Amino acid sequence: MVTARLWTSALVLLLACFVRDVSAVVKGSDATKGITIPRNKFQVPVVCYYYGWAISRPAPMNYKVEDVPLDYCTFVVLAFAGIDDRTWELKSMIPEYKQDETLYRNFTDLKTQHLFLKTMLAVGGWDLGGKVFSDMAKEPERRTKFVNSALDWMLRYGFDGLEIIWKYPGYEPRGGTSDDKENFELKAAFDPHPLFLTAAVPVEENYLEDGYDIPRLTR
C-alpha cells in the first residue's frame, strides 16, 4: 500500500484586516502585463484560507473572493469541500458553489492575475467530522473512489492541489479508529500531475500519536 506523504501547511495568514497598499504590477513583456507581483517578503509559503460561506453574509459583512489580499499570499485555500458518505466522492458543501459550479473556476482563475499564486481546495473541517474520513479510508474500494474523485476535481476546476483537514484521524470521540494512520493513499495518484497535497496537522501530542505516522510524514 502506498502511504501518502502529506506536506504540512507551514504558515497561515489570517485575513482579518483591511489592506490599503496598492499591488505592484509587472512592467515589461506582454506575457506578464497586468499580472500582480506578490508582496510576500517571506522565503517560505504563506497560506491564506478563504471561507466559502463568507460570500453569503449580509452586506457589508459579506466577503468575496476578490476581497482577499492575494498579493500577500503564496497559496490560497478554498474551505471546504466534503465527502459523500454514499459515493465516497468529493461533494460541494458551500451552498452557492452547489448551485453554481462555475464559482470554483472563478476561484482558481485568481492565479491568472497573481504571479506565483497557487489555488487549492480544502476537504474536511470541524463540521464534517472525522467519521466520514475513517469510513472512507478503511475500505480500499472507497479510498479509490475518493482518490479518483479528488483528482477529477483538481483537473476539472483547475486547482493546484488538495488540503486534507481531517479532525482527527485515530481520535475516537470524533469517529476515528486506530487504523486511520495506515489507511490513506492519495499522493501516488497526484504524483503524475503537478499537484500539491497538504494536511492541516494538530500540534497536540495525543492527536499526533493516535493519527499520524510522523516519521513517514517527514520523509
N, CA, C and O of each residue as an XYZ file, in Angstrom:
876
protein
N       0.843     -1.188      0.000
C       0.000      0.000      0.000
C       0.876      1.236      0.000
O       1.853      1.314      0.745
N       0.534      2.182     -0.819
C       1.289      3.423     -0.887
C       0.809      4.342      0.220
O      -0.389      4.594      0.348
N       1.722      4.835      1.004
C       1.363      5.744      2.090
C       1.561      7.178      1.645
O       2.605      7.522      1.091
N       0.571      8.011      1.881
C       0.663      9.399      1.440
C       1.703     10.158      2.229
O       1.810     10.015      3.447
N       2.474     10.974      1.516
C       3.395     11.889      2.177
C       2.732     13.256      2.168
O       2.709     13.934      1.140
N       2.210     13.648      3.275
C       1.443     14.879      3.340
C       2.359     16.049      3.651
O       3.024     16.058      4.687
N       2.400     17.014      2.783
C       3.212     18.197      3.008
C       2.428     19.123      3.921
O       1.324     19.534      3.563
N       2.954     19.460      5.071
C       2.239     20.252      6.061
C       2.237     21.724      5.684
O       3.278     22.282      5.336
N       1.081     22.348      5.753
C       0.997     23.783      5.520
C       1.707     24.506      6.653
O       1.305     24.395      7.811
N       2.741     25.233      6.334
C       3.625     25.773      7.352
C       3.096     27.030      8.014
O       3.239     27.189      9.226
N       2.497     27.917      7.260
C       2.067     29.183      7.825
C       0.650     29.483      7.379
O       0.253     29.126      6.270
N      -0.111     30.136      8.238
C      -1.445     30.589      7.886
C      -1.478     32.107      8.022
O      -1.140     32.646      9.075
N      -1.879     32.786      6.973
C      -2.036     34.230      7.036
C      -3.474     34.523      7.403
O      -4.385     34.159      6.659
N      -3.703     35.177      8.540
C      -5.039     35.499      8.989
C      -5.515     36.757      8.276
O      -4.903     37.821      8.376
N      -6.619     36.610      7.557
C      -7.098     37.715      6.732
C      -8.185     38.483      7.473
O      -9.358     38.414      7.104
N      -7.807     39.204      8.505
C      -8.774     39.906      9.335
C      -8.497     41.400      9.364
O      -8.879     42.080     10.317
N      -7.859     41.908      8.364
C      -7.535     43.329      8.337
C      -7.784     43.879      6.943
O      -7.872     43.131      5.969
N      -7.896     45.183      6.866
C      -8.049     45.827      5.570
C      -6.674     46.095      4.974
O      -5.759     46.532      5.671
N      -6.541     45.832      3.702
C      -5.263     46.046      3.032
C      -5.362     47.336      2.225
O      -6.221     47.461      1.351
N      -4.491     48.286      2.514
C      -4.551     49.591      1.863
C      -3.531     49.737      0.744
O      -3.665     50.600     -0.123
N      -2.515     48.890      0.770
C      -1.468     49.029     -0.234
C      -1.996     48.733     -1.628
O      -2.850     47.865     -1.809
N      -1.499     49.437     -2.576
C      -1.822     49.162     -3.973
C      -0.844     48.129     -4.496
O       0.367     48.283     -4.336
N      -1.356     47.079     -5.118
C      -0.496     46.000     -5.601
C       0.428     46.498     -6.697
O       0.042     47.287     -7.559
N       1.650     46.017     -6.636
C       2.594     46.331     -7.707
C       2.220     45.538     -8.939
O       1.684     44.435     -8.832
N       2.495     46.086    -10.100
C       2.157     45.417    -11.354
C       3.422     45.215    -12.166
O       4.274     46.097    -12.263
N       3.518     44.037    -12.743
C       4.681     43.716    -13.554
C       4.753     44.661    -14.750
O       3.761     44.873    -15.447
N       5.911     45.214    -14.973
C       6.147     46.040    -16.155
C       7.044     45.265    -17.113
O       8.021     44.653    -16.682
N       6.736     45.281    -18.369
C       7.625     44.596    -19.295
C       6.876     43.929    -20.415
O       6.084     44.561    -21.114
N       7.131     42.640    -20.584
C       6.626     41.919    -21.743
C       5.118     41.777    -21.702
O       4.507     41.846    -20.635
N       4.517     41.576    -22.877
C       3.079     41.372    -22.961
C       2.647     40.141    -22.194
O       1.514     40.071    -21.718
N       3.550     39.155    -22.065
C       3.197     37.896    -21.399
C       2.878     38.108    -19.935
O       2.111     37.337    -19.357
N       3.458     39.152    -19.307
C       3.226     39.377    -17.879
C       2.482     40.668    -17.607
O       2.325     41.045    -16.446
N       2.025     41.348    -18.622
C       1.366     42.637    -18.436
C       0.096     42.480    -17.604
O      -0.755     41.646    -17.913
N      -0.031     43.283    -16.549
C      -1.223     43.255    -15.713
C      -1.228     42.202    -14.642
O      -2.197     42.110    -13.889
N      -0.179     41.394    -14.537
C      -0.121     40.356    -13.506
C       0.439     40.951    -12.224
O       1.458     41.641    -12.247
N      -0.227     40.684    -11.108
C       0.191     41.245     -9.832
C       1.417     40.531     -9.282
O       1.493     39.302     -9.309
N       2.378     41.307     -8.783
C       3.530     40.732     -8.094
C       3.171     40.554     -6.626
O       2.749     41.525     -5.999
N       3.316     39.371     -6.046
C       3.020     39.207     -4.627
C       3.926     40.084     -3.772
O       5.107     40.247     -4.078
N       3.370     40.652     -2.694
C       4.159     41.449     -1.773
C       4.746     40.598     -0.656
O       5.347     41.129      0.278
N       4.580     39.295     -0.743
C       5.112     38.387      0.265
C       6.624     38.544      0.372
O       7.356     38.262     -0.577
N       7.084     38.997      1.533
C       8.513     39.226      1.744
C       9.201     37.997      2.337
O      10.418     37.995      2.523
N       8.427     36.959      2.631
C       8.981     35.782      3.270
C       9.604     34.842      2.239
O       9.268     34.888      1.055
N      10.510     33.996      2.704
C      11.119     32.987      1.855
C      10.480     31.622      2.107
O      11.064     30.591      1.773
N       9.297     31.613      2.689
C       8.557     30.387      2.975
C       7.130     30.562      2.458
O       6.705     31.690      2.209
N       6.382     29.467      2.293
C       4.997     29.605      1.846
C       4.147     30.367      2.860
O       4.287     30.176      4.068
N       3.275     31.224      2.362
C       2.265     31.884      3.191
C       0.910     31.405      2.681
O       0.523     31.693      1.549
N       0.199     30.675      3.525
C      -1.044     30.016      3.127
C      -2.230     30.814      3.654
O      -2.373     31.002      4.862
N      -3.077     31.281      2.746
C      -4.272     32.043      3.097
C      -5.502     31.159      2.893
O      -5.573     30.390      1.935
N      -6.462     31.277      3.798
C      -7.684     30.488      3.696
C      -8.871     31.400      3.393
O      -9.045     32.449      4.014
N      -9.678     30.977      2.426
C     -10.915     31.687      2.122
C     -12.085     30.792      2.525
O     -12.266     29.704      1.977
N     -12.876     31.264      3.490
C     -14.033     30.516      3.988
C     -15.209     30.785      3.056
O     -15.746     31.893      3.024
N     -15.601     29.769      2.301
C     -16.564     29.955      1.230
C     -17.905     30.515      1.647
O     -18.555     31.210      0.866
N     -18.334     30.222      2.873
C     -19.630     30.694      3.349
C     -19.647     32.209      3.548
O     -20.719     32.802      3.666
N     -18.478     32.838      3.587
C     -18.410     34.283      3.823
C     -19.103     35.083      2.726
O     -19.490     36.232      2.938
N     -19.256     34.476      1.561
C     -19.883     35.178      0.445
C     -21.356     35.464      0.711
O     -21.916     36.403      0.145
N     -21.993     34.657      1.573
C     -23.434     34.782      1.802
C     -23.787     35.612      3.032
O     -24.965     35.743      3.361
N     -22.802     36.169      3.712
C     -23.108     37.031      4.854
C     -23.839     38.289      4.374
O     -23.622     38.745      3.251
N     -24.707     38.850      5.227
C     -25.374     40.103      4.842
C     -24.350     41.220      4.653
O     -23.385     41.325      5.410
N     -24.568     42.041      3.648
C     -23.677     43.186      3.428
C     -23.760     44.142      4.629
O     -24.839     44.308      5.197
N     -22.675     44.755      5.017
C     -21.366     44.767      4.363
C     -20.401     43.716      4.911
O     -19.199     43.797      4.661
N     -20.919     42.719      5.665
C     -20.040     41.704      6.253
C     -19.670     40.598      5.274
O     -18.781     39.791      5.547
N     -20.355     40.562      4.134
C     -20.024     39.510      3.167
C     -18.616     39.719      2.624
O     -18.140     40.847      2.492
N     -17.967     38.609      2.314
C     -16.549     38.647      1.920
C     -16.397     37.809      0.668
O     -16.610     36.597      0.690
N     -16.033     38.453     -0.412
C     -15.940     37.781     -1.700
C     -14.506     37.367     -1.996
O     -13.560     37.835     -1.363
N     -14.370     36.480     -2.970
C     -13.037     36.019     -3.355
C     -12.145     37.195     -3.734
O     -10.966     37.231     -3.382
N     -12.712     38.146     -4.447
C     -11.903     39.283     -4.900
C     -11.495     40.212     -3.756
O     -10.677     41.110     -3.956
N     -12.056     40.008     -2.555
C     -11.676     40.817     -1.397
C     -10.425     40.302     -0.695
O      -9.835     41.017      0.116
N     -10.018     39.088     -0.990
C      -8.844     38.509     -0.332
C      -7.581     39.220     -0.825
O      -7.388     39.343     -2.035
N      -6.720     39.689      0.077
C      -5.483     40.367     -0.334
C      -4.447     39.382     -0.856
O      -3.463     39.080     -0.181
N      -4.675     38.895     -2.040
C      -3.893     37.786     -2.578
C      -2.435     38.128     -2.832
O      -1.599     37.231     -2.944
N      -2.118     39.414     -2.924
C      -0.726     39.765     -3.181
C       0.162     39.527     -1.966
O       1.374     39.728     -2.032
N      -0.438     39.098     -0.856
C       0.338     38.742      0.329
C       0.442     37.225      0.507
O       1.035     36.759      1.480
N      -0.118     36.463     -0.408
C      -0.206     35.011     -0.252
C       0.621     34.303     -1.326
O       0.793     34.813     -2.432
N       1.122     33.132     -0.982
C       1.686     32.248     -1.998
C       0.700     31.135     -2.350
O       0.705     30.620     -3.468
N      -0.143     30.770     -1.386
C      -1.215     29.801     -1.602
C      -2.504     30.401     -1.049
O      -2.484     31.084     -0.025
N      -3.618     30.148     -1.722
C      -4.922     30.480     -1.158
C      -5.783     29.226     -1.256
O      -5.885     28.607     -2.315
N      -6.405     28.861     -0.124
C      -7.126     27.596      0.000
C      -8.611     27.875      0.188
O      -8.993     28.635      1.078
N      -9.444     27.270     -0.638
C     -10.892     27.389     -0.516
C     -11.401     26.344      0.467
O     -11.188     25.148      0.272
N     -12.075     26.795      1.526
C     -12.618     25.902      2.543
C     -14.154     25.992      2.531
O     -14.690     27.101      2.550
N     -14.870     24.875      2.500
C     -14.420     23.494      2.461
C     -15.252     22.721      1.445
O     -16.360     23.125      1.093
N     -14.698     21.597      0.979
C     -15.486     20.561      0.315
C     -15.691     19.429      1.313
O     -14.998     19.355      2.328
N     -16.643     18.548      1.026
C     -16.918     17.423      1.916
C     -16.730     16.092      1.208
O     -16.246     16.030      0.078
N     -17.123     15.032      1.900
C     -17.074     13.676      1.348
C     -18.475     13.084      1.434
O     -19.078     13.069      2.507
N     -18.987     12.604      0.326
C     -20.305     11.969      0.302
C     -20.196     10.588      0.935
O     -19.382      9.772      0.501
N     -21.011     10.315      1.959
C     -20.906      9.041      2.674
C     -21.644      7.900      1.982
O     -21.807      6.827      2.562
N     -22.090      8.123      0.749
C     -22.681      7.049     -0.053
C     -21.814      6.716     -1.262
O     -21.634      5.549     -1.611
N     -21.286      7.751     -1.888
C     -20.456      7.527     -3.079
C     -18.967      7.576     -2.767
O     -18.153      7.075     -3.543
N     -18.599      8.191     -1.611
C     -17.202      8.349     -1.183
C     -16.421      9.251     -2.122
O     -15.202      9.139     -2.253
N     -17.149     10.146     -2.772
C     -16.528     11.135     -3.639
C     -16.598     12.514     -2.981
O     -17.351     12.722     -2.030
N     -15.808     13.443     -3.499
C     -15.903     14.819     -3.021
C     -17.286     15.377     -3.330
O     -17.907     15.005     -4.325
N     -17.763     16.273     -2.467
C     -19.034     16.936     -2.712
C     -18.930     18.401     -2.304
O     -18.132     18.772     -1.443
N     -19.759     19.225     -2.946
C     -19.816     20.634     -2.585
C     -20.531     20.785     -1.248
O     -21.529     20.110     -0.996
N     -20.027     21.659     -0.400
C     -20.679     21.954      0.873
C     -21.146     23.405      0.957
O     -22.079     23.713      1.700
N     -20.511     24.288      0.209
C     -20.878     25.703      0.223
C     -22.115     25.881     -0.654
O     -22.060     25.566     -1.842
N     -23.236     26.379     -0.108
C     -24.490     26.442     -0.874
C     -24.357     27.117     -2.234
O     -24.859     26.602     -3.233
N     -23.683     28.269     -2.279
C     -23.551     28.987     -3.549
C     -22.778     28.181     -4.583
O     -23.067     28.250     -5.777
N     -21.800     27.423     -4.123
C     -20.996     26.613     -5.037
C     -21.766     25.371     -5.493
O     -21.524     24.857     -6.585
N     -22.686     24.894     -4.666
C     -23.560     23.803     -5.095
C     -24.439     24.252     -6.256
O     -24.648     23.514     -7.218
N     -24.948     25.474     -6.148
C     -25.869     25.995     -7.156
C     -25.160     26.424     -8.431
O     -25.738     26.372     -9.517
N     -23.911     26.846     -8.301
C     -23.187     27.361     -9.460
C     -21.735     26.896     -9.399
O     -20.900     27.528     -8.751
N     -21.444     25.798    -10.069
C     -20.106     25.223    -10.008
C     -19.064     26.068    -10.733
O     -17.867     25.835    -10.573
N     -19.496     27.043    -11.526
C     -18.516     27.926    -12.169
C     -17.775     28.769    -11.136
O     -16.727     29.337    -11.444
N     -18.302     28.859     -9.921
C     -17.616     29.608     -8.868
C     -16.274     28.976     -8.517
O     -15.351     29.672     -8.094
N     -16.163     27.663     -8.690
C     -14.868     27.018     -8.456
C     -13.830     27.538     -9.455
O     -12.686     27.813     -9.093
N     -14.245     27.665    -10.705
C     -13.341     28.188    -11.724
C     -13.017     29.664    -11.465
O     -11.892     30.109    -11.695
N     -14.003     30.408    -10.989
C     -13.740     31.803    -10.647
C     -12.658     31.893     -9.576
O     -11.811     32.786     -9.599
N     -12.707     30.945     -8.636
C     -11.706     30.929     -7.567
C     -10.323     30.592     -8.122
O      -9.357     31.302     -7.844
N     -10.220     29.530     -8.894
C      -8.901     29.129     -9.396
C      -8.352     30.112    -10.427
O      -7.141     30.173    -10.643
N      -9.233     30.877    -11.063
C      -8.771     31.869    -12.031
C      -8.055     33.043    -11.371
O      -7.454     33.867    -12.060
N      -8.114     33.126    -10.046
C      -7.395     34.194     -9.350
C      -5.909     34.183     -9.682
O      -5.264     35.230     -9.730
N      -5.380     32.999     -9.908
C      -3.930     32.894    -10.141
C      -3.517     33.462    -11.493
O      -2.330     33.693    -11.724
N      -4.469     33.689    -12.387
C      -4.104     34.250    -13.685
C      -3.680     35.708    -13.570
O      -3.041     36.242    -14.476
N      -4.032     36.356    -12.459
C      -3.661     37.752    -12.252
C      -2.676     37.939    -11.103
O      -2.338     39.070    -10.752
N      -2.216     36.840    -10.519
C      -1.291     36.933     -9.392
C      -0.120     35.976     -9.624
O      -0.260     34.759     -9.506
N       1.007     36.540     -9.946
C       2.192     35.758    -10.260
C       2.589     34.881     -9.083
O       2.661     35.359     -7.951
N       2.844     33.622     -9.336
C       3.304     32.623     -8.366
C       2.205     32.111     -7.429
O       2.462     31.195     -6.647
N       0.997     32.665     -7.479
C      -0.069     32.214     -6.587
C      -0.550     30.822     -6.985
O      -0.687     30.521     -8.170
N      -0.806     29.975     -5.984
C      -1.389     28.656     -6.192
C      -2.745     28.603     -5.495
O      -2.899     29.109     -4.383
N      -3.726     27.988     -6.154
C      -5.063     27.865     -5.578
C      -5.333     26.409     -5.222
O      -5.085     25.506     -6.022
N      -5.847     26.191     -4.007
C      -6.071     24.836     -3.519
C      -7.471     24.697     -2.932
O      -8.144     25.688     -2.646
N      -7.891     23.460     -2.760
C      -9.187     23.137     -2.169
C      -8.966     22.362     -0.883
O      -8.179     21.416     -0.851
N      -9.662     22.761      0.181
C      -9.597     22.033      1.448
C     -10.816     21.130      1.575
O     -11.942     21.555      1.316
N     -10.589     19.886      1.975
C     -11.681     18.954      2.225
C     -11.673     18.602      3.702
O     -10.638     18.239      4.261
N     -12.850     18.713      4.334
C     -12.944     18.369      5.750
C     -13.427     19.530      6.584
O     -14.412     20.189      6.251
N     -12.711     19.776      7.690
C     -13.121     20.811      8.630
C     -13.881     20.226      9.802
O     -14.267     19.058      9.791
N     -14.089     21.051     10.813
C     -14.716     20.587     12.048
C     -16.132     20.073     11.820
O     -16.499     19.026     12.354
N     -16.934     20.793     11.035
C     -18.336     20.412     10.855
C     -18.492     19.074     10.148
O     -19.434     18.334     10.429
N     -17.588     18.755      9.243
C     -17.680     17.466      8.548
C     -17.416     16.312      9.496
O     -17.993     15.235      9.343
N     -16.544     16.528     10.479
C     -16.226     15.468     11.436
C     -15.205     14.487     10.902
O     -14.762     14.584      9.757
N     -14.836     13.534     11.758
C     -13.810     12.577     11.380
C     -14.336     11.231     10.928
O     -13.621     10.478     10.267
N     -15.596     10.910     11.280
C     -16.121      9.574     10.991
C     -16.162      9.282      9.494
O     -15.804      8.183      9.071
N     -16.595     10.255      8.685
C     -16.699     10.003      7.249
C     -15.319      9.753      6.640
O     -15.193      8.974      5.696
N     -14.286     10.406      7.172
C     -12.920     10.129      6.719
C     -12.533      8.690      7.058
O     -12.013      7.962      6.214
N     -12.794      8.290      8.308
C     -12.434      6.939      8.740
C     -13.190      5.881      7.957
O     -12.615      4.873      7.546
N     -14.499      6.116      7.747
C     -15.309      5.157      6.999
C     -14.828      5.039      5.553
O     -14.838      3.954      4.972
N     -14.410      6.159      4.986
C     -13.883      6.133      3.618
C     -12.542      5.419      3.567
O     -12.297      4.603      2.678
N     -11.671      5.730      4.531
C     -10.291      5.252      4.473
C     -10.137      3.772      4.800
O      -9.137      3.163      4.420
N     -11.101      3.183      5.496
C     -10.919      1.800      5.950
C     -11.152      0.763      4.863
O     -10.774     -0.396      5.030
N     -11.773      1.159      3.746
C     -12.058      0.218      2.664
C     -11.298      0.626      1.400
O     -11.440      1.761      0.945
N     -10.494     -0.276      0.825
C      -9.722      0.072     -0.382
C     -10.580      0.610     -1.521
O     -10.181      1.550     -2.209
N     -11.757      0.018     -1.725
C     -12.618      0.470     -2.820
C     -13.092      1.901     -2.592
O     -13.163      2.696     -3.530
N     -13.417      2.224     -1.340
C     -13.852      3.583     -1.022
C     -12.705      4.577     -1.202
O     -12.902      5.679     -1.714
N     -11.518      4.179     -0.781
C     -10.364      5.058     -0.945
C     -10.122      5.349     -2.421
O      -9.813      6.480     -2.797
N     -10.262      4.331     -3.243
C     -10.059      4.510     -4.678
C     -11.060      5.505     -5.255
O     -10.697      6.360     -6.062
N     -12.318      5.391     -4.840
C     -13.343      6.324     -5.319
C     -13.025      7.751     -4.890
O     -13.179      8.694     -5.665
N     -12.578      7.895     -3.642
C     -12.239      9.229     -3.156
C     -11.049      9.812     -3.920
O     -11.077     10.967     -4.344
N     -10.018      9.007     -4.086
C      -8.811      9.467     -4.783
C      -9.141      9.882     -6.215
O      -8.702     10.936     -6.674
N      -9.910      9.059     -6.918
C     -10.272      9.376     -8.300
C     -11.109     10.651     -8.374
O     -10.935     11.474     -9.273
N     -12.017     10.796     -7.416
C     -12.853     11.990     -7.379
C     -12.021     13.239     -7.102
O     -12.217     14.277     -7.733
N     -11.089     13.131     -6.151
C     -10.238     14.276     -5.816
C      -9.412     14.714     -7.023
O      -9.294     15.907     -7.305
N      -8.848     13.748     -7.725
C      -8.052     14.072     -8.905
C      -8.915     14.715     -9.987
O      -8.480     15.650    -10.660
N     -10.138     14.214    -10.152
C     -11.058     14.784    -11.137
C     -11.360     16.248    -10.823
O     -11.367     17.090    -11.721
N     -11.610     16.549     -9.550
C     -11.888     17.933     -9.158
C     -10.690     18.835     -9.435
O     -10.847     19.953     -9.925
N      -9.501     18.347     -9.120
C      -8.305     19.159     -9.342
C      -8.177     19.547    -10.812
O      -7.916     20.705    -11.138
N      -8.363     18.575    -11.690
C      -8.169     18.801    -13.115
C      -9.350     19.540    -13.745
O      -9.158     20.369    -14.634
N     -10.556     19.248    -13.292
C     -11.744     19.869    -13.884
C     -11.825     21.366    -13.577
O     -12.156     22.171    -14.448
N     -11.516     21.727    -12.320
C     -11.674     23.120    -11.907
C     -10.367     23.908    -11.899
O     -10.380     25.119    -11.682
N      -9.259     23.248    -12.128
C      -8.000     23.964    -12.211
C      -7.318     24.231    -10.890
O      -6.520     25.162    -10.786
N      -7.617     23.424     -9.866
C      -6.926     23.573     -8.586
C      -5.483     23.090     -8.706
O      -5.172     22.206     -9.505
N      -4.614     23.685     -7.899
C      -3.211     23.272     -7.870
C      -2.932     22.211     -6.816
O      -1.813     21.707     -6.727
N      -3.934     21.869     -6.020
C      -3.712     20.853     -5.007
C      -4.875     20.744     -4.038
O      -5.850     21.492     -4.107
N      -4.737     19.782     -3.131
C      -5.779     19.462     -2.156
C      -5.186     19.509     -0.753
O      -4.076     19.036     -0.514
N      -5.949     20.090      0.168
C      -5.548     20.073      1.573
C      -6.524     19.203      2.353
O      -7.739     19.369      2.242
N      -5.990     18.275      3.142
C      -6.799     17.392      3.975
C      -6.911     18.009      5.366
O      -5.904     18.217      6.043
N      -8.139     18.301      5.787
C      -8.370     18.817      7.138
C      -9.270     17.812      7.853
O     -10.477     18.011      7.990
N      -8.648     16.737      8.299
C      -9.315     15.607      8.958
C      -9.187     15.813     10.461
O      -8.084     15.760     11.005
N     -10.301     16.047     11.126
C     -10.306     16.289     12.568
C     -11.035     15.161     13.278
O     -12.263     15.214     13.355
N     -10.365     14.151     13.799
C      -8.929     13.896     13.725
C      -8.752     12.405     13.493
O      -9.498     11.614     14.069
N      -7.779     11.982     12.659
C      -7.560     10.541     12.473
C      -7.142      9.881     13.778
O      -6.319     10.411     14.524
N      -7.728      8.706     14.041
C      -7.372      7.954     15.237
C      -8.011      8.440     16.516
O      -7.785      7.844     17.569
N      -8.802      9.501     16.470
C      -9.392     10.092     17.677
C     -10.839      9.621     17.807
O     -11.718     10.107     17.096
N     -11.085      8.679     18.711
C     -12.386      8.019     18.813
C     -13.552      8.967     19.098
O     -14.620      8.773     18.518
N     -13.409      9.991     19.966
C     -14.544     10.889     20.194
C     -15.039     11.608     18.938
O     -16.168     12.097     18.908
N     -14.197     11.673     17.901
C     -14.603     12.301     16.644
C     -14.833     11.261     15.550
O     -14.891     11.602     14.369
N     -14.966      9.982     15.945
C     -15.272      8.932     14.984
C     -14.080      8.262     14.364
O     -14.236      7.486     13.421
N     -12.866      8.541     14.869
C     -11.666      7.933     14.321
C     -11.444      6.524     14.833
O     -12.075      6.101     15.802
N     -10.540      5.792     14.177
C     -10.196      4.437     14.596
C      -8.677      4.301     14.644
O      -7.946      5.139     14.116
N      -8.223      3.236     15.281
C      -6.782      3.010     15.427
C      -6.099      2.710     14.096
O      -4.875      2.795     14.000
N      -6.872      2.363     13.073
C      -6.296      2.034     11.764
C      -6.103      3.254     10.868
O      -5.533      3.139      9.783
N      -6.565      4.409     11.305
C      -6.592      5.571     10.418
C      -5.226      5.962      9.879
O      -5.110      6.359      8.720
N      -4.190      5.855     10.702
C      -2.887      6.349     10.264
C      -2.284      5.508      9.135
O      -1.365      5.957      8.450
N      -2.803      4.280      8.941
C      -2.287      3.411      7.881
C      -3.179      3.394      6.650
O      -2.749      2.968      5.579
N      -4.419      3.854      6.793
C      -5.417      3.640      5.749
C      -5.610      4.835      4.828
O      -6.740      5.266      4.600
N      -4.513      5.377      4.295
C      -4.719      6.507      3.394
C      -3.698      6.503      2.273
O      -2.506      6.300      2.505
N      -4.170      6.727      1.062
C      -3.286      6.758     -0.104
C      -3.849      7.749     -1.113
O      -4.943      7.555     -1.643
N      -3.113      8.785     -1.366
C      -3.550      9.824     -2.284
C      -2.380     10.403     -3.066
O      -2.526     10.788     -4.226
N      -1.237     10.461     -2.431
C      -0.061     11.069     -3.057
C       0.304     10.375     -4.364
O       0.712     11.033     -5.321
N       0.161      9.049     -4.412
C       0.537      8.308     -5.617
C      -0.287      8.752     -6.820
O       0.229      8.822     -7.935
N      -1.577      9.055     -6.599
C      -2.432      9.492     -7.704
C      -2.063     10.891     -8.178
O      -2.244     11.225     -9.349
N      -1.540     11.717     -7.251
C      -1.186     13.083     -7.608
C       0.194     13.174     -8.265
O       0.467     14.126     -8.996
N       1.056     12.201     -8.014
C       2.448     12.272     -8.468
C       2.613     12.530     -9.969
O       3.490     13.306    -10.350
N       1.795     11.903    -10.844
C       1.982     12.158    -12.282
C       1.572     13.567    -12.706
O       1.814     13.963    -13.846
N       0.953     14.328    -11.799
C       0.458     15.658    -12.120
C       1.173     16.696    -11.240
O       1.629     16.359    -10.148
N       1.276     17.933    -11.694
C       1.918     18.976    -10.880
C       0.979     19.491     -9.799
O       0.571     20.653     -9.824
N       0.639     18.627     -8.851
C      -0.334     18.959     -7.816
C       0.293     18.890     -6.432
O       1.167     18.064     -6.168
N      -0.171     19.776     -5.552
C       0.255     19.764     -4.161
C      -0.727     18.941     -3.334
O      -1.922     18.902     -3.625
N      -0.210     18.287     -2.307
C      -1.037     17.588     -1.331
C      -0.554     18.004      0.047
O       0.590     17.741      0.417
N      -1.429     18.656      0.808
C      -1.050     19.160      2.122
C      -2.045     18.678      3.162
O      -3.100     18.140      2.827
N      -1.699     18.877      4.428
C      -2.590     18.496      5.519
C      -2.477     19.512      6.639
O      -1.384     19.987      6.948
N      -3.597     19.843      7.240
C      -3.607     20.646      8.455
C      -3.466     19.669      9.617
O      -4.373     18.880      9.883
N      -2.339     19.723     10.302
C      -1.999     18.739     11.328
C      -2.033     19.393     12.706
O      -1.465     20.471     12.878
N      -2.686     18.770     13.700
C      -2.736     19.355     15.044
C      -1.371     19.306     15.720
O      -0.506     18.515     15.344
N      -1.194     20.158     16.715
C       0.075     20.174     17.448
C      -0.015     19.403     18.762
O       1.013     19.099     19.368
N      -1.231     19.081     19.209
C      -1.389     18.364     20.467
C      -0.829     16.948     20.342
O      -1.110     16.246     19.370
N      -0.043     16.537     21.325
C       0.678     15.267     21.249
C      -0.257     14.073     21.129
O       0.030     13.141     20.377
N      -1.385     14.082     21.865
C      -2.268     12.914     21.827
C      -2.898     12.725     20.449
O      -3.069     11.591     20.001
N      -3.248     13.828     19.766
C      -3.780     13.720     18.413
C      -2.717     13.184     17.453
O      -3.011     12.351     16.596
N      -1.499     13.661     17.600
C      -0.423     13.250     16.701
C      -0.105     11.771     16.846
O       0.047     11.066     15.849
N      -0.004     11.298     18.083
C       0.358      9.900     18.318
C      -0.711      8.947     17.801
O      -0.390      7.892     17.254
N      -1.982      9.312     17.972
C      -3.077      8.424     17.571
C      -3.291      8.377     16.061
O      -3.682      7.342     15.521
N      -3.035      9.493     15.378
C      -3.475      9.566     13.994
C      -2.438      9.769     12.920
O      -2.763      9.706     11.735
N      -1.170     10.016     13.306
C      -0.185     10.373     12.286
C       1.100      9.577     12.451
O       1.623      9.430     13.556
N       1.596      9.069     11.335
C       2.888      8.387     11.316
C       3.937      9.456     11.003
O       4.284      9.677      9.843
N       4.435     10.111     12.045
C       5.304     11.269     11.873
C       6.568     10.950     11.073
O       6.924     11.729     10.188
N       7.270      9.828     11.346
C       8.475      9.540     10.548
C       8.207      9.490      9.045
O       9.018      9.969      8.253
N       7.072      8.912      8.651
C       6.753      8.852      7.222
C       6.368     10.220      6.673
O       6.698     10.557      5.536
N       5.667     11.005      7.487
C       5.247     12.323      7.030
C       6.428     13.250      6.786
O       6.352     14.153      5.953
N       7.513     13.028      7.507
C       8.659     13.934      7.409
C       9.709     13.468      6.406
O      10.763     14.094      6.291
N       9.449     12.395      5.686
C      10.419     11.926      4.690
C      10.522     12.903      3.526
O      11.290     12.672      2.592
